Amino acid sequence: MSAPQAIELSASAMSSRGGTRETPWIAALIAAVLGGLVLPPLWFLLEGSLAVADGAKVTRFGLDHFVSVLQSRGFLGSSVNSLLFAAGSAVLALAIGWVMAWIVERTNTPLKSLGYLTAIISLGTPYILYVSAWLLFLGKVGPVNQLFRSMSGVPGLLVNVYSLPGMILIEGFLWSPLAFLLAGATLRQFNPELEEAARVAGGSVFATIRRITLRLSLPAILTLAMLVFIRAIEAFEVPALVGLPGRINVLTTDIYGNMTATVPPDLGSASALSVLMLLIVFLLLAIHGRLARHADRYATVTGRGFRPRPFDLGWRRYIAASLLVVNFLLLIVVPMAMLIWASLLPFYQPISIAALKLMTLDNYRAVLASDLGLVANTLVVAIVTATVVMSLTFVAAWLAVRRVAGGPTIERLATVPLVFPGLVLGVAVMQLALNIPLPIYGTLGILIWAFVINYLPYGMRYAGAGMLQIHRELEEAAAICGASALDRLRRVVAPLLAPALLGGWLFIFLMAARVLSLPVLLAGPRSQTMAVAMFDLWVNGQGVEFAALGLLWTMLMTAIAVVFYLVVRRSGVGSFGQA
């Protein structure tokens, strides 16, 4: 008998004697925790969509709310607007992100670091801050329309940002850094030999891209486009800040309107519309999964001879570098410059020489002297969320990857929240809070519960990717030495998985600290997060205070994003934007 066979038999013997006897209990416990987190909000959302009430008392269950939503005059228009908005945003984000990723990952262009710098700063910038900055830049009194009027003498607008094209433009810019990160992960592993063969055969740069690179990248491009499309369908910040003032409704703003426009809130219609959105997102995710499953048909990395080499652009590399500079200016410098301008004024006014005399640091002094409760709330929610999610998914990923009994069920429970748009999950958790005898509505506890549900799939992605790189032989060796399942998790798996867990923790922390759509319906007067506070400042017309607060918060989040980038790059687990 060979040594490997002896080791395998010994490991099997250890397992049969109880080396893994704890595993079924661990699996049952994790499944119970995940089920207790994920399933009750879904149940109460479905119940709320079917419950027909007479005042505060539920009298019967039926499809009345669904009929009311489907027969309403605005439903069809909102649905069409949502689809057009999502499709346009996905195309624009993918076009920008893929081109930037190809330049950075596949060419010898200088200034490549600008691509990653743009993505890092974007990760640290709250969505609402980014959207508001573009409204200041492209608004009626923004520098674009101001310059147009001064040069043409025409009193009209060059750009009407409060329109569907304006929404698509801002949302596309918003998602292009993520598209860059995800496309970069694909192009980084692309075998350049086929491109080089095309060049030897006389193909030009653009012909090679069109006939080789794009065709072989088609599954990744379609998968990424579907991902951005789904996220745009779920988006709230741009529809709320740009669409509502422009009277352009989408499904998410309809849900928000049902919850805020009437007293008491129309929970039945909001729940029914949320369920319809769940069905749409579920269908889109099924298409996304089907596209991802067939990606291996286009695989180009085979064998040990693969070694990625940059594509020599010759003199064109300076044109490519200029595109990186323009991308950095458009996505980072311009929005930040507008926010800095607004933050230094006692009240907002267009850019002019006369306004320079009014500049002051009073807004920053006011922010720094204000109550730190917002900062504490946001940090508590983000830290606890990231810690709980990565702790649960650490064990869940181990059970799923090792194919333990119950592992597939655990994996499904952890990925179910992918179908929940942020605003829909807010409605579902609100229904839960109103139907259980615990005073948790409007507290940090309900926010943390909702955030944990929302980010379980992302934690599973990071932990699962790391687990796939840890061979089971290491655990088998520990089992031979008498280590229990818990000992193997603590002393073998956890140290090896630490880089992936830390990368996932930082990613979830950043996302939880910047998102608005989830806490906007759940935060109470004493449990507001930074994103909700900035939303209230902007809606109330306090743009200068909003800009100062947002810039200071962005500086802190960007510093954390830099740590995230360095940790993930050094660990070599996954990619910078794998989630």
KEDO-199354 format. One line per 5 residues: number of its first residue (from 0); their letters; for each residue z, x, y of C-alpha. Coordinates in nm, 4 decimals, always signed. Layout:
BEGIN
NUM) A) Z,X,Y; ...
END
This chain:
BEGIN
0) MSAPQ) +0.0000,+0.0000,+0.0000; -0.0979,+0.1361,+0.3429; +0.1540,+0.1834,+0.6244; +0.0116,-0.0973,+0.8458; +0.0243,-0.3384,+0.5511
5) AIELS) +0.3854,-0.2389,+0.4803; +0.4786,-0.3003,+0.8429; +0.3087,-0.6392,+0.8383; +0.4874,-0.7409,+0.5207; +0.8190,-0.6195,+0.6602
10) ASAMS) +0.7649,-0.8176,+0.9814; +0.6804,-1.1271,+0.7771; +0.9925,-1.0762,+0.5693; +1.2050,-1.0433,+0.8815; +1.0557,-1.3655,+1.0184
15) SRGGT) +1.1262,-1.5506,+0.6948; +1.4865,-1.4271,+0.6933; +1.5474,-1.5694,+1.0376; +1.3963,-1.3177,+1.2817; +1.2266,-1.6112,+1.4567
20) RETPW) +1.4716,-1.8909,+1.3714; +1.5494,-1.9341,+1.7425; +1.1845,-1.9910,+1.8319; +1.1666,-2.3657,+1.7469; +1.4766,-2.4286,+1.9586
25) IAALI) +1.3319,-2.2287,+2.2479; +1.0027,-2.4185,+2.2217; +1.1821,-2.7536,+2.2098; +1.3962,-2.6652,+2.5123; +1.1005,-2.5455,+2.7233
30) AAVLG) +0.8933,-2.8508,+2.6234; +1.1822,-3.0802,+2.7221; +1.2253,-2.9081,+3.0600; +0.8524,-2.9127,+3.1385; +0.8204,-3.2726,+3.0248
35) GLVLP) +1.1212,-3.3719,+3.2350; +0.9634,-3.2083,+3.5401; +0.6039,-3.3242,+3.5064; +0.5998,-3.6634,+3.3339; +0.8491,-3.8760,+3.5381
40) PLWFL) +0.6549,-3.8465,+3.8692; +0.3324,-3.9397,+3.6890; +0.5031,-4.2379,+3.5239; +0.6549,-4.3716,+3.8462; +0.3244,-4.3208,+4.0301
45) LEGSL) +0.1433,-4.5324,+3.7719; +0.4230,-4.7903,+3.7772; +0.4140,-4.8039,+4.1580; +0.0394,-4.8595,+4.1571; +0.0771,-5.1585,+3.9232
50) AVADG) +0.3976,-5.3142,+4.0618; +0.3472,-5.6236,+4.2773; +0.6521,-5.6935,+4.4924; +0.7816,-5.9844,+4.6926; +0.9764,-5.8070,+4.9608
55) AKVTR) +1.1950,-5.5461,+4.7920; +1.1809,-5.7126,+4.4482; +0.9092,-5.6410,+4.1917; +0.7850,-5.9758,+4.0598; +0.5087,-5.8692,+3.8206
60) FGLDH) +0.2651,-5.5941,+3.7249; -0.1078,-5.6138,+3.7848; -0.4166,-5.4546,+3.9385; -0.3708,-5.6150,+4.2806; -0.3308,-5.2847,+4.4656
65) FVSVL) -0.6395,-5.1372,+4.3013; -0.8449,-5.4450,+4.3888; -0.7188,-5.4291,+4.7471; -0.8091,-5.0608,+4.7796; -1.1534,-5.0950,+4.6207
70) QSRGF) -1.2406,-5.4011,+4.8314; -1.1263,-5.2482,+5.1600; -1.3986,-5.1710,+5.4127; -1.3029,-4.8087,+5.4529; -1.2780,-4.7027,+5.0876
75) LGSSV) -1.6486,-4.6419,+5.0300; -1.6861,-4.4559,+5.3595; -1.3816,-4.2402,+5.2915; -1.5075,-4.1590,+4.9420; -1.8502,-4.0562,+5.0704
80) NSLLF) -1.6925,-3.8498,+5.3484; -1.4655,-3.6770,+5.0931; -1.7603,-3.5847,+4.8706; -1.9765,-3.4613,+5.1588; -1.6858,-3.2686,+5.3079
85) AAGSA) -1.5959,-3.1055,+4.9758; -1.9565,-3.0210,+4.8836; -2.0368,-2.8697,+5.2237; -1.7129,-2.6716,+5.2321; -1.7721,-2.5353,+4.8803
90) VLALA) -2.1265,-2.4238,+4.9620; -2.0221,-2.2513,+5.2852; -1.7117,-2.0850,+5.1351; -1.9059,-1.9651,+4.8332; -2.1948,-1.8315,+5.0412
95) IGWVM) -1.9615,-1.6283,+5.2624; -1.7250,-1.5223,+4.9839; -1.9917,-1.4199,+4.7333; -2.1928,-1.2161,+4.9844; -1.8800,-1.0360,+5.1064
100) AWIVE) -1.7655,-0.9761,+4.7476; -2.1037,-0.8343,+4.6447; -2.1033,-0.5970,+4.9414; -1.7491,-0.4772,+4.8694; -1.7603,-0.4555,+4.4905
105) RTNTP) -2.1202,-0.3657,+4.4100; -2.2520,-0.1476,+4.6923; -2.1858,+0.1834,+4.8660; -2.1243,+0.0116,+5.1996; -1.8660,+0.1710,+5.4325
110) LKSLG) -1.5699,-0.0251,+5.5758; -1.5060,-0.2078,+5.2470; -1.1361,-0.2271,+5.3272; -1.2151,-0.4882,+5.5932; -1.2984,-0.7344,+5.3158
115) YLTAI) -0.9558,-0.6986,+5.1567; -0.7793,-0.6854,+5.4939; -0.9383,-1.0197,+5.5846; -0.8181,-1.1720,+5.2581; -0.4649,-1.0299,+5.2916
120) ISLGT) -0.4117,-1.1632,+5.6435; -0.5586,-1.4991,+5.5404; -0.3050,-1.5248,+5.2575; -0.0264,-1.4829,+5.5113; -0.1611,-1.7396,+5.7587
125) PYILY) -0.0500,-2.1038,+5.7209; -0.3424,-2.3414,+5.6847; -0.2330,-2.5529,+5.9775; -0.2192,-2.2481,+6.2055; -0.5673,-2.1408,+6.1049
130) VSAWL) -0.7133,-2.4887,+6.1587; -0.5478,-2.5236,+6.4992; -0.6790,-2.1854,+6.6116; -1.0337,-2.2943,+6.5393; -0.9779,-2.6193,+6.7257
135) LFLGK) -0.8719,-2.4158,+7.0295; -1.1819,-2.1985,+6.9972; -1.4382,-2.4738,+6.9319; -1.2723,-2.7622,+7.1187; -1.3946,-2.9315,+7.4331
140) VGPVN) -1.2236,-2.6786,+7.6601; -1.2599,-2.3885,+7.4179; -1.4517,-2.0723,+7.5087; -1.7639,-2.1712,+7.3123; -1.8245,-2.4984,+7.4972
145) QLFRS) -1.6890,-2.3509,+7.8198; -1.9448,-2.0682,+7.8064; -2.2221,-2.3148,+7.7191; -2.1463,-2.5328,+8.0220; -2.1257,-2.2381,+8.2601
150) MSGVP) -2.4568,-2.0895,+8.1426; -2.6588,-2.4103,+8.1069; -2.5102,-2.6264,+8.3779; -2.5058,-2.9151,+8.1294; -2.1750,-3.1063,+8.1194
155) GLLVN) -2.2019,-3.1795,+7.7459; -2.0804,-2.9956,+7.4368; -2.2589,-2.7308,+7.2355; -2.0252,-2.7865,+6.9398; -1.8420,-3.1104,+6.8591
160) VYSLP) -1.5755,-2.9778,+6.6254; -1.4270,-3.3239,+6.5701; -1.7090,-3.4200,+6.3362; -1.7946,-3.3927,+5.9683; -1.9938,-3.0689,+6.0243
165) GMILI) -1.6960,-2.9338,+6.2203; -1.4637,-3.0195,+5.9328; -1.6980,-2.8491,+5.6845; -1.7222,-2.5381,+5.9028; -1.3451,-2.4923,+5.9327
170) EGFLW) -1.2702,-2.5767,+5.5685; -1.5467,-2.3419,+5.4530; -1.4014,-2.0598,+5.6624; -1.0557,-2.1472,+5.5304; -1.1563,-2.1071,+5.1639
175) SPLAF) -1.4007,-1.8167,+5.1964; -1.1288,-1.5470,+5.1522; -1.0243,-1.7024,+4.8198; -1.3918,-1.7260,+4.7186; -1.4232,-1.3566,+4.8071
180) LLAGA) -1.1264,-1.2642,+4.5867; -1.2401,-1.4672,+4.2866; -1.6054,-1.3630,+4.3146; -1.4948,-1.0016,+4.3549; -1.3046,-1.0195,+4.0255
185) TLRQF) -1.6289,-1.1226,+3.8518; -1.8605,-0.8763,+4.0265; -1.6182,-0.5895,+3.9674; -1.6869,-0.6208,+3.5940; -2.0625,-0.6773,+3.6278
190) NPELE) -2.2742,-0.4258,+3.4330; -2.5074,-0.2589,+3.6876; -2.7525,-0.1254,+3.4282; -2.9650,-0.4404,+3.4474; -2.9852,-0.4121,+3.8269
195) EAARV) -3.0743,-0.0446,+3.8011; -3.3455,-0.1230,+3.5471; -3.4917,-0.3781,+3.7864; -3.4954,-0.1208,+4.0675; -3.6669,+0.1371,+3.8429
200) AGGSV) -3.9309,-0.1259,+3.7634; -4.0046,-0.1555,+4.1360; -3.7864,-0.4508,+4.2320; -3.6554,-0.4654,+4.5870; -3.2879,-0.5092,+4.6708
205) FATIR) -3.3251,-0.8795,+4.7452; -3.5501,-0.9423,+4.4440; -3.2941,-0.7732,+4.2191; -3.0138,-0.9865,+4.3628; -3.2169,-1.3061,+4.3298
210) RITLR) -3.3596,-1.2474,+3.9818; -3.0817,-1.0476,+3.8120; -2.7425,-1.0624,+3.9854; -2.7447,-1.4281,+4.0861; -2.8783,-1.5505,+3.7530
215) LSLPA) -2.6272,-1.3571,+3.5469; -2.3480,-1.4632,+3.7829; -2.4502,-1.8295,+3.7642; -2.1617,-1.9507,+3.5419; -1.9044,-1.7734,+3.7607
220) ILTLA) -2.0705,-1.9097,+4.0753; -2.0738,-2.2672,+3.9432; -1.7139,-2.2402,+3.8236; -1.6008,-2.1054,+4.1601; -1.7994,-2.3697,+4.3467
225) MLVFI) -1.6336,-2.6424,+4.1401; -1.2889,-2.4932,+4.2074; -1.3435,-2.4889,+4.5853; -1.4946,-2.8392,+4.5665; -1.1788,-2.9677,+4.3940
230) RAIEA) -0.9509,-2.7979,+4.6460; -1.1528,-2.9424,+4.9359; -1.1298,-3.2932,+4.7847; -0.7514,-3.2453,+4.7862; -0.7353,-3.0889,+5.1348
235) FEVPA) -0.5121,-3.2425,+5.3998; -0.4823,-3.0020,+5.6939; -0.8446,-3.0150,+5.8117; -0.8871,-3.3913,+5.7547; -0.5600,-3.4596,+5.9402
240) LVGLP) -0.6114,-3.2274,+6.2381; -0.9898,-3.2537,+6.2724; -1.0947,-3.5715,+6.0937; -0.8381,-3.8193,+6.2271; -0.8990,-3.7381,+6.5972
245) GRINV) -1.2720,-3.7649,+6.5254; -1.2216,-4.0959,+6.3381; -1.3554,-3.9474,+6.0151; -1.1442,-4.0682,+5.7263; -1.1281,-3.9140,+5.3807
250) LTTDI) -0.9212,-4.0135,+5.0782; -0.6252,-3.7890,+5.1601; -0.5936,-3.9213,+5.5160; -0.6169,-4.2772,+5.3827; -0.3184,-4.2054,+5.1566
255) YGNMT) -0.1299,-4.0492,+5.4484; -0.2108,-4.3512,+5.6637; -0.0748,-4.5914,+5.4027; +0.2499,-4.3941,+5.4017; +0.2940,-4.3511,+5.7790
260) ATVPP) +0.0971,-4.6178,+5.9672; +0.3125,-4.9139,+5.8639; +0.6833,-4.9886,+5.8398; +0.7795,-5.0054,+5.5599; +0.5174,-4.7755,+5.4039
265) DLGSA) +0.2506,-4.9374,+5.1867; +0.3604,-4.7576,+4.8704; +0.1553,-4.9823,+4.6408; -0.1796,-4.9080,+4.8071; -0.0903,-4.5401,+4.8500
270) SALSV) -0.0035,-4.5163,+4.4796; -0.3213,-4.6959,+4.3708; -0.5366,-4.4720,+4.5880; -0.3478,-4.1710,+4.4536; -0.4216,-4.2750,+4.0952
275) LMLLI) -0.7904,-4.3084,+4.1806; -0.7833,-3.9584,+4.3278; -0.6130,-3.8330,+4.0118; -0.8996,-3.9708,+3.8049; -1.1566,-3.8034,+4.0301
280) VFLLL) -0.9800,-3.4673,+4.0147; -0.9312,-3.4974,+3.6379; -1.3049,-3.5522,+3.5927; -1.3857,-3.2566,+3.8173; -1.1408,-3.0333,+3.6305
285) AIHGR) -1.3008,-3.1340,+3.3008; -1.6404,-3.0273,+3.4388; -1.4823,-2.7054,+3.5667; -1.3366,-2.6314,+3.2225; -1.6703,-2.6984,+3.0549
290) LARHA) -1.8450,-2.4559,+3.2886; -1.5795,-2.1901,+3.2274; -1.6070,-2.2244,+2.8470; -1.9781,-2.1415,+2.8497; -1.9455,-1.8359,+3.0753
295) DRYAT) -1.9544,-1.5956,+2.7785; -2.3220,-1.6722,+2.7238; -2.3942,-1.4572,+3.0284; -2.1678,-1.1647,+2.9360; -2.3052,-0.8237,+3.0344
300) VTGRG) -2.0052,-0.5968,+2.9662; -2.0322,-0.4810,+2.6051; -1.9306,-0.1654,+2.4246; -1.7575,+0.1456,+2.5523; -2.0511,+0.2754,+2.7512
305) FRPRP) -1.9922,+0.0348,+3.0393; -1.8960,+0.2004,+3.3648; -1.9338,+0.0116,+3.6953; -2.1313,+0.2052,+3.9579; -2.2058,+0.1056,+4.3183
310) FDLGW) -2.5484,-0.0203,+4.4179; -2.7107,+0.2228,+4.6613; -2.8323,+0.0250,+4.9647; -2.9626,+0.3244,+5.1557; -2.9911,+0.2572,+5.5277
315) RRYIA) -2.9156,-0.1116,+5.4644; -2.5515,-0.0260,+5.3991; -2.4930,-0.0223,+5.7756; -2.6256,-0.3785,+5.8000; -2.3896,-0.4752,+5.5170
320) ASLLV) -2.0999,-0.3038,+5.6964; -2.1818,-0.5002,+6.0117; -2.1534,-0.8228,+5.8078; -1.8043,-0.7188,+5.6991; -1.7125,-0.6579,+6.0622
325) VNFLL) -1.8527,-0.9963,+6.1711; -1.6644,-1.1674,+5.8870; -1.3402,-0.9998,+5.9956; -1.3971,-1.0958,+6.3591; -1.4792,-1.4592,+6.2787
330) LIVVP) -1.2054,-1.5215,+6.0258; -0.9217,-1.3140,+6.1711; -0.9742,-1.1747,+6.5199; -1.1108,-1.4878,+6.6879; -0.8421,-1.7297,+6.5547
335) MAMLI) -0.5603,-1.4815,+6.6214; -0.6903,-1.4117,+6.9731; -0.6897,-1.7833,+7.0547; -0.3347,-1.8207,+6.9254; -0.2144,-1.5183,+7.1211
340) WASLL) -0.3743,-1.6599,+7.4364; -0.2076,-1.9986,+7.3868; +0.1311,-1.8456,+7.3029; +0.1448,-1.6520,+7.6321; +0.0950,-1.9547,+7.8592
345) PFYQP) +0.3565,-2.2020,+7.9845; +0.1055,-2.4791,+7.9080; -0.2360,-2.4534,+7.7472; -0.5440,-2.4129,+7.9635; -0.8922,-2.2680,+7.9171
350) ISIAA) -0.9483,-1.8928,+7.9270; -0.9878,-1.7769,+8.2874; -0.8896,-1.4910,+8.5154; -0.6610,-1.7204,+8.7144; -0.4662,-1.8093,+8.4004
355) LKLMT) -0.3786,-1.4422,+8.3470; -0.1248,-1.4705,+8.6300; +0.0671,-1.7341,+8.4329; +0.1232,-1.5258,+8.1215; +0.4798,-1.5145,+7.9972
360) LDNYR) +0.6834,-1.4353,+7.6869; +0.9037,-1.7412,+7.7320; +0.7583,-1.9163,+7.4272; +0.8512,-1.6236,+7.2049; +1.1994,-1.6076,+7.3561
365) AVLAS) +1.2437,-1.9785,+7.2918; +1.1303,-1.9457,+6.9309; +1.3558,-1.6469,+6.8619; +1.6522,-1.8213,+7.0247; +1.6002,-2.1488,+6.8367
370) DLGLV) +1.7800,-2.2688,+6.5294; +1.6917,-2.0637,+6.2213; +1.7215,-2.3668,+5.9947; +1.3440,-2.3937,+5.9569; +1.3177,-2.0337,+5.8419
375) ANTLV) +1.6093,-2.0758,+5.6024; +1.4688,-2.3995,+5.4572; +1.1250,-2.2507,+5.4022; +1.2563,-1.9318,+5.2466; +1.4961,-2.1209,+5.0194
380) VAIVT) +1.2207,-2.3547,+4.8983; +0.9708,-2.0710,+4.8485; +1.2156,-1.8318,+4.6781; +1.3691,-2.0909,+4.4448; +1.0269,-2.2367,+4.3613
385) ATVVM) +0.8770,-1.8982,+4.2761; +1.1810,-1.7970,+4.0717; +1.2020,-2.1194,+3.8696; +0.8267,-2.1342,+3.8073; +0.7969,-1.7754,+3.6872
390) SLTFV) +1.1107,-1.8051,+3.4737; +0.9748,-2.1139,+3.2976; +0.6189,-1.9881,+3.2604; +0.7412,-1.6499,+3.1333; +0.8804,-1.8197,+2.8230
395) AAWLA) +0.6087,-2.0877,+2.8117; +0.3288,-1.8299,+2.8186; +0.4996,-1.6295,+2.5429; +0.5184,-1.9395,+2.3229; +0.1595,-2.0430,+2.4014
400) VRRVA) -0.0049,-1.7014,+2.3590; +0.1876,-1.6232,+2.0380; +0.0791,-1.9634,+1.8992; +0.4341,-2.0682,+1.8158; +0.4792,-2.4229,+1.6854
405) GGPTI) +0.4682,-2.6455,+1.9936; +0.2972,-2.3750,+2.2017; -0.0219,-2.5776,+2.2700; +0.1863,-2.8757,+2.3836; +0.3866,-2.6528,+2.6171
410) ERLAT) +0.0667,-2.5090,+2.7605; -0.0725,-2.8572,+2.8281; +0.2494,-2.9687,+2.9970; +0.2439,-2.6622,+3.2223; -0.1193,-2.7185,+3.3249
415) VPLVF) -0.1070,-3.0987,+3.3730; -0.0101,-3.0614,+3.7440; -0.3583,-2.9214,+3.8138; -0.4769,-3.2816,+3.8388; -0.2251,-3.3544,+4.1193
420) PGLVL) -0.3580,-3.3068,+4.4720; -0.0721,-3.2017,+4.6980; -0.0533,-3.5302,+4.8879; -0.0781,-3.7331,+4.5656; +0.2046,-3.5326,+4.4116
425) GVAVM) +0.4067,-3.6052,+4.7251; +0.3560,-3.9783,+4.6729; +0.4447,-3.9472,+4.3028; +0.7659,-3.7546,+4.3674; +0.8570,-3.9997,+4.6428
430) QLALN) +0.8200,-4.2863,+4.3946; +1.0432,-4.0925,+4.1562; +1.3099,-4.0310,+4.4212; +1.3161,-4.3982,+4.5153; +1.3586,-4.5111,+4.1534
435) IPLPI) +1.6390,-4.2871,+4.0315; +2.0072,-4.3330,+4.1278; +2.0379,-3.9939,+4.2961; +2.0372,-3.9348,+4.6753; +1.7731,-3.6603,+4.6675
440) YGTLG) +1.5015,-3.8059,+4.8915; +1.4648,-3.6029,+5.2108; +1.6602,-3.3076,+5.0701; +1.5566,-2.9541,+4.9798; +1.6127,-3.0486,+4.6152
445) ILIWA) +1.3242,-3.2980,+4.6087; +1.1005,-3.0453,+4.7850; +1.1810,-2.7773,+4.5278; +1.1171,-3.0207,+4.2415; +0.7760,-3.1086,+4.3841
450) FVINY) +0.6830,-2.7459,+4.4534; +0.7855,-2.6365,+4.1029; +0.5603,-2.9039,+3.9513; +0.2736,-2.8083,+4.1803; +0.2798,-2.4363,+4.1020
455) LPYGM) +0.3486,-2.4428,+3.7269; -0.0237,-2.3912,+3.6444; -0.0413,-2.0869,+3.8732; +0.2650,-1.9307,+3.7131; +0.1137,-1.9995,+3.3700
460) RYAGA) -0.2057,-1.8255,+3.4779; -0.0252,-1.5074,+3.5818; +0.2175,-1.4972,+3.2887; -0.0517,-1.5877,+3.0358; -0.2885,-1.3185,+3.1616
465) GMLQI) -0.0124,-1.0610,+3.1272; +0.0908,-1.1806,+2.7800; -0.2640,-1.1412,+2.6492; -0.2383,-0.7684,+2.7195; +0.0830,-0.7199,+2.5171
470) HRELE) +0.0087,-0.6673,+2.1480; +0.2286,-0.8564,+1.9054; +0.2901,-0.5353,+1.7057; +0.5540,-0.4330,+1.9602; +0.7505,-0.7497,+1.8923
475) EAAAI) +0.7005,-0.7129,+1.5172; +0.8466,-0.3639,+1.5330; +1.1494,-0.5008,+1.7172; +1.1814,-0.7795,+1.4571; +1.1862,-0.5196,+1.1777
480) CGASA) +1.4798,-0.3558,+1.3546; +1.6652,-0.6882,+1.3501; +1.5997,-0.8087,+1.7055; +1.6187,-1.1839,+1.7561; +1.3542,-1.3779,+1.9482
485) LDRLR) +1.5685,-1.3750,+2.2616; +1.6283,-1.0007,+2.2278; +1.2547,-0.9397,+2.1932; +1.1881,-1.1484,+2.5029; +1.4535,-0.9683,+2.7046
490) RVVAP) +1.4078,-0.6090,+2.5894; +1.0394,-0.5872,+2.4910; +0.8290,-0.8581,+2.6537; +1.0038,-0.8902,+2.9930; +0.9763,-0.5202,+3.0947
495) LLAPA) +0.6086,-0.5050,+2.9927; +0.5284,-0.8349,+3.1640; +0.7196,-0.7514,+3.4839; +0.4119,-0.6587,+3.6985; +0.2385,-0.9876,+3.6166
500) LLGGW) +0.5573,-1.1861,+3.6752; +0.6178,-1.0162,+4.0082; +0.2585,-1.0717,+4.1158; +0.2850,-1.4410,+4.0270; +0.6208,-1.4692,+4.2030
505) LFIFL) +0.4819,-1.3294,+4.5270; +0.1697,-1.5456,+4.5109; +0.3696,-1.8664,+4.4596; +0.6155,-1.7623,+4.7305; +0.3298,-1.7214,+4.9799
510) MAARV) +0.1658,-2.0503,+4.8870; +0.4909,-2.2468,+4.8994; +0.5712,-2.1023,+5.2406; +0.2414,-2.2100,+5.3985; +0.1334,-2.5421,+5.2432
515) LSLPV) +0.1630,-2.8687,+5.4392; +0.0204,-3.1457,+5.2186; +0.3134,-3.1499,+4.9752; +0.6210,-3.1465,+5.2043; +0.4717,-3.3609,+5.4827
520) LLAGP) +0.5772,-3.6821,+5.3017; +0.8981,-3.5528,+5.1435; +1.0742,-3.3483,+5.4130; +1.3697,-3.5087,+5.5888; +1.5166,-3.4301,+5.9313
525) RSQTM) +1.7299,-3.1492,+5.7844; +1.4865,-3.0273,+5.5207; +1.1748,-2.9551,+5.7220; +0.9699,-2.6515,+5.6257; +0.7830,-2.4273,+5.8664
530) AVAMF) +0.4471,-2.5938,+5.7964; +0.5881,-2.9425,+5.8690; +0.7535,-2.8209,+6.1897; +0.4283,-2.6648,+6.3105; +0.2414,-2.9853,+6.2257
535) DLWVN) +0.4862,-3.1871,+6.4354; +0.4578,-2.9427,+6.7267; +0.0786,-2.9649,+6.7249; +0.0692,-3.3463,+6.6943; +0.3241,-3.3774,+6.9778
540) GQGVE) +0.1090,-3.1645,+7.2086; +0.3374,-2.8594,+7.2110; +0.0518,-2.6207,+7.1440; +0.1978,-2.3144,+7.3166; +0.5284,-2.3285,+7.1255
545) FAALG) +0.3312,-2.3963,+6.8084; +0.1202,-2.0828,+6.8641; +0.4203,-1.8564,+6.9259; +0.6078,-1.9873,+6.6215; +0.2982,-1.9619,+6.4021
550) LLWTM) +0.2175,-1.6044,+6.5028; +0.5680,-1.4799,+6.4314; +0.5689,-1.6544,+6.0949; +0.2247,-1.5152,+6.0113; +0.3444,-1.1604,+6.0800
555) LMTAI) +0.6246,-1.2055,+5.8262; +0.3995,-1.3671,+5.5645; +0.1281,-1.1040,+5.6115; +0.3805,-0.8282,+5.5461; +0.4746,-1.0025,+5.2198
560) AVVFY) +0.1051,-1.0490,+5.1354; +0.0545,-0.6727,+5.1710; +0.3310,-0.6197,+4.9162; +0.1615,-0.8724,+4.6886; -0.1704,-0.6889,+4.7160
565) LVVRR) -0.0158,-0.3497,+4.6423; +0.1835,-0.4806,+4.3450; -0.1125,-0.6524,+4.1808; -0.3516,-0.3632,+4.2417; -0.1028,-0.1131,+4.1038
570) SGVGS) -0.0120,-0.3218,+3.8007; -0.3718,-0.3723,+3.6961; -0.2848,-0.7187,+3.5645; -0.5518,-0.9728,+3.6503; -0.7058,-0.9635,+3.9951
575) FGQA) -0.5885,-1.0001,+4.3495; -0.6951,-1.3629,+4.3601; -0.6742,-1.4567,+3.9952; -0.4822,-1.7769,+4.0568
END
